[in-house]
Amino acid sequence: MERYEIKPCKRGLCWILNITSFVKLPELDCEECNQLAKRFQSLGFTTALYTGRYPAHLLRRIVQNVRGYITEADSLFVACLRAHGTRGNIITSDEDQVELKEIIGAFNSDNCPALEGKPRLFFIDACQTHETDELPDENKTKYRATWDYDTEPEADFLLSFSTPPGYTAWLHEKFGSPYLSALLRVLQENAMDPNVDIKQLLTLISSMAAKRDEQDHNDVIVKKQMPCFVSSLTKKLFLTVENECRPEY
């Protein structure tokens, strides 16, 4: 199977969005996103980290600005989005909702020609619940069986979600996000393996997060989480990078 041609150094932009404060919803910590920025830098990416309070109008402006940083020289594009959410939406600081397909669509080949034929990776850590989740169990089962994130990616996209449609993405008070923790660990331990492609990395992330339990104060297991991904990649993608391209910290 063909592989995407990825430059060994200066591979492209990694945009990290971490919406931390909201009107009524709980605040989100930013430390894991800081670590993500360093991790992607070590993989040869230029990182753009946005952490803080972002209402809907400002998020839309940021999307346009980020798109403006992308050039023909880039081999691929990565976005890591962390916020509260509902199915197919990101909740902004003013507790408005911006559709994921609006954000993702800003980087399709029509809106961002520099990325045509190149892989675009989205890592999304946000709840994917829906108002129908309040229905009786038999209706919830019927709804969730569709496994629809309400996104419309074209070719060469990969969307990794922290949780399936209809479910929450939980956050541990002490240990943080199981999804981001697994993503960080897999990137550190496995991304440099020349025999492990991006889909295998995501399978490792799912396995790692699924084995981690959320426990209550009485050490009773009350929650589990299962990351999922949707891919329209047309070739294999490897994130290995030459040692001399790695920055030192």
C-alpha positions as a Python dict, from the first residue, in 0.01 Angstrom:
ca = {
    (1, 'M'): (0, 0, 0),
    (2, 'E'): (123, 350, -84),
    (3, 'R'): (251, 583, 186),
    (4, 'Y'): (201, 955, 221),
    (5, 'E'): (521, 1144, 149),
    (6, 'I'): (610, 1323, 471),
    (7, 'K'): (910, 1552, 507),
    (8, 'P'): (1158, 1448, 777),
    (9, 'C'): (1168, 1800, 922),
    (10, 'K'): (925, 2094, 933),
    (11, 'R'): (640, 1865, 840),
    (12, 'G'): (356, 2106, 894),
    (13, 'L'): (135, 2279, 1148),
    (14, 'C'): (-13, 2128, 1464),
    (15, 'W'): (-293, 2348, 1596),
    (16, 'I'): (-391, 2284, 1957),
    (17, 'L'): (-709, 2444, 2091),
    (18, 'N'): (-788, 2419, 2462),
    (19, 'I'): (-1098, 2608, 2571),
    (20, 'T'): (-1054, 2627, 2948),
    (21, 'S'): (-1326, 2854, 3086),
    (22, 'F'): (-1702, 2873, 3038),
    (23, 'V'): (-2004, 3059, 3173),
    (24, 'K'): (-2150, 2771, 3377),
    (25, 'L'): (-1968, 2455, 3273),
    (26, 'P'): (-1663, 2336, 3471),
    (27, 'E'): (-1323, 2474, 3381),
    (28, 'L'): (-1075, 2250, 3197),
    (29, 'D'): (-708, 2213, 3284),
    (30, 'C'): (-442, 2302, 3027),
    (31, 'E'): (-133, 2102, 3131),
    (32, 'E'): (-194, 1809, 2895),
    (33, 'C'): (-225, 2044, 2599),
    (34, 'N'): (108, 2203, 2691),
    (35, 'Q'): (260, 1856, 2686),
    (36, 'L'): (95, 1784, 2350),
    (37, 'A'): (257, 2093, 2201),
    (38, 'K'): (601, 1971, 2309),
    (39, 'R'): (531, 1619, 2187),
    (40, 'F'): (430, 1730, 1838),
    (41, 'Q'): (729, 1964, 1822),
    (42, 'S'): (947, 1662, 1889),
    (43, 'L'): (783, 1496, 1588),
    (44, 'G'): (886, 1779, 1357),
    (45, 'F'): (574, 1997, 1369),
    (46, 'T'): (536, 2369, 1415),
    (47, 'T'): (282, 2408, 1694),
    (48, 'A'): (23, 2678, 1751),
    (49, 'L'): (-125, 2647, 2101),
    (50, 'Y'): (-439, 2841, 2190),
    (51, 'T'): (-538, 2806, 2555),
    (52, 'G'): (-795, 3014, 2737),
    (53, 'R'): (-1138, 3168, 2695),
    (54, 'Y'): (-1271, 3158, 2339),
    (55, 'P'): (-1630, 3255, 2252),
    (56, 'A'): (-1777, 3132, 1925),
    (57, 'H'): (-1694, 3439, 1716),
    (58, 'L'): (-1331, 3428, 1830),
    (59, 'L'): (-1301, 3055, 1761),
    (60, 'R'): (-1418, 3112, 1404),
    (61, 'R'): (-1159, 3386, 1363),
    (62, 'I'): (-887, 3157, 1499),
    (63, 'V'): (-982, 2886, 1248),
    (64, 'Q'): (-932, 3135, 966),
    (65, 'N'): (-600, 3251, 1112),
    (66, 'V'): (-472, 2895, 1153),
    (67, 'R'): (-564, 2814, 796),
    (68, 'G'): (-359, 3114, 687),
    (69, 'Y'): (-46, 2963, 843),
    (70, 'I'): (-60, 2655, 618),
    (71, 'T'): (167, 2655, 312),
    (72, 'E'): (228, 2436, 9),
    (73, 'A'): (549, 2318, 177),
    (74, 'D'): (353, 2145, 456),
    (75, 'S'): (328, 1766, 435),
    (76, 'L'): (25, 1733, 662),
    (77, 'F'): (-190, 1914, 918),
    (78, 'V'): (-281, 1820, 1275),
    (79, 'A'): (-549, 1971, 1499),
    (80, 'C'): (-608, 1883, 1864),
    (81, 'L'): (-935, 2023, 2000),
    (82, 'R'): (-1024, 2011, 2367),
    (83, 'A'): (-1344, 2156, 2511),
    (84, 'H'): (-1686, 2065, 2636),
    (85, 'G'): (-1906, 1938, 2356),
    (86, 'T'): (-2222, 1776, 2227),
    (87, 'R'): (-2260, 1537, 1935),
    (88, 'G'): (-2089, 1701, 1639),
    (89, 'N'): (-2023, 2030, 1821),
    (90, 'I'): (-1765, 2216, 2027),
    (91, 'I'): (-1902, 2425, 2314),
    (92, 'T'): (-1730, 2763, 2329),
    (93, 'S'): (-1664, 2983, 2633),
    (94, 'D'): (-1990, 3174, 2585),
    (95, 'E'): (-2158, 2829, 2574),
    (96, 'D'): (-2257, 2867, 2213),
    (97, 'Q'): (-2189, 2569, 1984),
    (98, 'V'): (-1969, 2553, 1675),
    (99, 'E'): (-2017, 2252, 1450),
    (100, 'L'): (-1718, 2024, 1409),
    (101, 'K'): (-1795, 1994, 1039),
    (102, 'E'): (-1758, 2372, 1011),
    (103, 'I'): (-1412, 2356, 1169),
    (104, 'I'): (-1307, 2047, 974),
    (105, 'G'): (-1450, 2185, 651),
    (106, 'A'): (-1227, 2492, 679),
    (107, 'F'): (-934, 2262, 597),
    (108, 'N'): (-1081, 2069, 304),
    (109, 'S'): (-927, 2095, -40),
    (110, 'D'): (-1166, 2367, -157),
    (111, 'N'): (-1101, 2596, 140),
    (112, 'C'): (-736, 2504, 190),
    (113, 'P'): (-585, 2401, -147),
    (114, 'A'): (-237, 2372, 6),
    (115, 'L'): (-354, 2054, 182),
    (116, 'E'): (-505, 1882, -121),
    (117, 'G'): (-400, 1518, -128),
    (118, 'K'): (-230, 1553, 212),
    (119, 'P'): (-338, 1393, 542),
    (120, 'R'): (-533, 1603, 790),
    (121, 'L'): (-558, 1463, 1142),
    (122, 'F'): (-807, 1581, 1405),
    (123, 'F'): (-787, 1468, 1767),
    (124, 'I'): (-1107, 1571, 1946),
    (125, 'D'): (-1144, 1545, 2323),
    (126, 'A'): (-1501, 1655, 2395),
    (127, 'C'): (-1827, 1495, 2500),
    (128, 'Q'): (-2044, 1365, 2215),
    (129, 'T'): (-2376, 1358, 2399),
    (130, 'H'): (-2709, 1456, 2247),
    (131, 'E'): (-3049, 1559, 2377),
    (132, 'T'): (-3188, 1219, 2276),
    (133, 'D'): (-2959, 1061, 2537),
    (134, 'E'): (-3227, 1154, 2788),
    (135, 'L'): (-3474, 918, 2620),
    (136, 'P'): (-3548, 569, 2758),
    (137, 'D'): (-3277, 308, 2717),
    (138, 'E'): (-3434, 136, 2416),
    (139, 'N'): (-3439, 464, 2223),
    (140, 'K'): (-3082, 548, 2323),
    (141, 'T'): (-2967, 214, 2190),
    (142, 'K'): (-3142, 277, 1860),
    (143, 'Y'): (-2989, 624, 1828),
    (144, 'R'): (-2637, 521, 1918),
    (145, 'A'): (-2642, 232, 1674),
    (146, 'T'): (-2593, 481, 1391),
    (147, 'W'): (-2249, 584, 1524),
    (148, 'D'): (-2282, 921, 1352),
    (149, 'Y'): (-2058, 1208, 1463),
    (150, 'D'): (-2240, 1441, 1221),
    (151, 'T'): (-1921, 1519, 1028),
    (152, 'E'): (-1861, 1512, 654),
    (153, 'P'): (-1489, 1469, 586),
    (154, 'E'): (-1362, 1425, 232),
    (155, 'A'): (-1064, 1208, 133),
    (156, 'D'): (-740, 1226, 334),
    (157, 'F'): (-897, 1305, 671),
    (158, 'L'): (-865, 1115, 997),
    (159, 'L'): (-1087, 1208, 1290),
    (160, 'S'): (-1001, 1064, 1631),
    (161, 'F'): (-1262, 1110, 1905),
    (162, 'S'): (-1218, 1058, 2276),
    (163, 'T'): (-1559, 891, 2297),
    (164, 'P'): (-1830, 740, 2069),
    (165, 'P'): (-2141, 935, 1962),
    (166, 'G'): (-2387, 966, 2249),
    (167, 'Y'): (-2130, 935, 2527),
    (168, 'T'): (-1937, 1164, 2758),
    (169, 'A'): (-1562, 1219, 2772),
    (170, 'W'): (-1474, 1223, 3139),
    (171, 'L'): (-1199, 1408, 3319),
    (172, 'H'): (-1028, 1278, 3634),
    (173, 'E'): (-961, 1542, 3899),
    (174, 'K'): (-611, 1409, 3961),
    (175, 'F'): (-509, 1219, 3645),
    (176, 'G'): (-673, 1435, 3378),
    (177, 'S'): (-813, 1311, 3047),
    (178, 'P'): (-772, 937, 2977),
    (179, 'Y'): (-778, 1012, 2604),
    (180, 'L'): (-509, 1280, 2608),
    (181, 'S'): (-300, 1080, 2854),
    (182, 'A'): (-312, 780, 2619),
    (183, 'L'): (-239, 1000, 2316),
    (184, 'L'): (67, 1149, 2485),
    (185, 'R'): (198, 811, 2595),
    (186, 'V'): (150, 646, 2256),
    (187, 'L'): (315, 935, 2072),
    (188, 'Q'): (610, 913, 2309),
    (189, 'E'): (650, 534, 2309),
    (190, 'N'): (532, 423, 1965),
    (191, 'A'): (526, 708, 1711),
    (192, 'M'): (894, 662, 1628),
    (193, 'D'): (849, 295, 1538),
    (194, 'P'): (890, 276, 1156),
    (195, 'N'): (657, -25, 1146),
    (196, 'V'): (363, 140, 1324),
    (197, 'D'): (131, 360, 1118),
    (198, 'I'): (-124, 614, 1240),
    (199, 'K'): (-416, 369, 1253),
    (200, 'Q'): (-213, 131, 1466),
    (201, 'L'): (-124, 419, 1695),
    (202, 'L'): (-492, 503, 1735),
    (203, 'T'): (-576, 141, 1811),
    (204, 'L'): (-315, 152, 2088),
    (205, 'I'): (-474, 471, 2222),
    (206, 'S'): (-817, 307, 2229),
    (207, 'S'): (-681, 0, 2404),
    (208, 'M'): (-496, 206, 2664),
    (209, 'A'): (-789, 436, 2743),
    (210, 'A'): (-1039, 147, 2754),
    (211, 'K'): (-832, -28, 3020),
    (212, 'R'): (-835, 275, 3245),
    (213, 'D'): (-1125, 302, 3488),
    (214, 'E'): (-1279, 606, 3653),
    (215, 'Q'): (-1345, 529, 4019),
    (216, 'D'): (-1551, 704, 4283),
    (217, 'H'): (-1428, 795, 4632),
    (218, 'N'): (-1502, 441, 4752),
    (219, 'D'): (-1281, 294, 4476),
    (220, 'V'): (-1585, 156, 4296),
    (221, 'I'): (-1546, 154, 3917),
    (222, 'V'): (-1816, 385, 3780),
    (223, 'K'): (-1699, 482, 3430),
    (224, 'K'): (-1507, 356, 3131),
    (225, 'Q'): (-1422, 534, 2807),
    (226, 'M'): (-1365, 406, 2454),
    (227, 'P'): (-1195, 635, 2199),
    (228, 'C'): (-1289, 582, 1834),
    (229, 'F'): (-1173, 710, 1497),
    (230, 'V'): (-1311, 767, 1148),
    (231, 'S'): (-1067, 758, 858),
    (232, 'S'): (-1077, 850, 492),
    (233, 'L'): (-699, 831, 452),
    (234, 'T'): (-605, 687, 114),
    (235, 'K'): (-249, 583, 201),
    (236, 'K'): (-51, 467, 501),
    (237, 'L'): (77, 741, 731),
    (238, 'F'): (384, 714, 954),
    (239, 'L'): (501, 981, 1200),
    (240, 'T'): (862, 867, 1235),
    (241, 'V'): (1113, 1151, 1223),
    (242, 'E'): (1490, 1175, 1192),
    (243, 'N'): (1669, 1225, 1524),
    (244, 'E'): (1839, 1544, 1407),
    (245, 'C'): (1501, 1709, 1354),
    (246, 'R'): (1401, 1676, 1717),
    (247, 'P'): (1421, 1997, 1922),
    (248, 'E'): (1590, 1985, 2261),
    (249, 'Y'): (1416, 2111, 2573),
}
